[in-house]
């Protein structure tokens, strides 16, 4: 399993609209090939900063399958206007779990 971690800066004042858009987009992720879950975290110190964390079976499930789909275009339609800058995206895999 791999995590997609996207740091997303939204335009100040668009936080509620962004959160609503992500909630509407949840089914797009649910039906995506290889997607095993998603969550949205909001920064306490920087309330216009979010981290979208998506669990994928493979990196290609995200970078090829999802990004190449109509559902990705719909995701961007739902939330893209809220972005203050392009999201910073990286992929990680677990190397240690202590608890």
WOKAPE-V99230 format. One record per pair of residues at least 24 apart in sequence whose ideal C-beta (glycine too) atoms are under 7 Angstrom apart, sorted by the first residue. I is the first residue (numbers start at 1). J is the second residue. D is the distance in whole Angstrom. If there is no record, write none. Layout:
BEGIN
i->[I | I]
j->[J | J]
d->[D | D]
END
This chain:
BEGIN
i->[1 | 1 | 1 | 2 | 2 | 2 | 2 | 2 | 2 | 3 | 3 | 3 | 3 | 4 | 4 | 4 | 4 | 4 | 5 | 5 | 5 | 5 | 6 | 6 | 6 | 6 | 6 | 7 | 7 | 7 | 7 | 8 | 8 | 8 | 8 | 9 | 9 | 9 | 9 | 10 | 10 | 10 | 10 | 10 | 11 | 11 | 12 | 14 | 15 | 15 | 17 | 18 | 18 | 21 | 21 | 21 | 22 | 24 | 25 | 25 | 25 | 28 | 28 | 28 | 29 | 32 | 32 | 32 | 33 | 33 | 34 | 34 | 34 | 35 | 48 | 59]
j->[36 | 55 | 57 | 56 | 58 | 59 | 91 | 92 | 93 | 53 | 55 | 91 | 92 | 54 | 56 | 62 | 89 | 91 | 51 | 53 | 90 | 92 | 51 | 52 | 87 | 88 | 89 | 49 | 51 | 87 | 88 | 50 | 52 | 83 | 87 | 48 | 49 | 84 | 85 | 48 | 50 | 82 | 83 | 84 | 82 | 84 | 48 | 82 | 47 | 48 | 82 | 79 | 82 | 78 | 79 | 82 | 79 | 78 | 75 | 78 | 79 | 71 | 74 | 75 | 54 | 65 | 66 | 71 | 61 | 65 | 58 | 61 | 65 | 61 | 84 | 91]
d->[7 | 6 | 6 | 5 | 7 | 5 | 5 | 7 | 5 | 6 | 6 | 7 | 5 | 4 | 6 | 5 | 6 | 6 | 6 | 6 | 6 | 6 | 7 | 4 | 4 | 7 | 5 | 7 | 6 | 6 | 5 | 5 | 6 | 7 | 5 | 6 | 6 | 4 | 5 | 5 | 7 | 5 | 6 | 6 | 6 | 5 | 5 | 4 | 7 | 6 | 6 | 6 | 4 | 4 | 4 | 7 | 6 | 6 | 5 | 5 | 7 | 4 | 6 | 5 | 6 | 7 | 5 | 6 | 5 | 4 | 6 | 3 | 6 | 7 | 7 | 5]
END
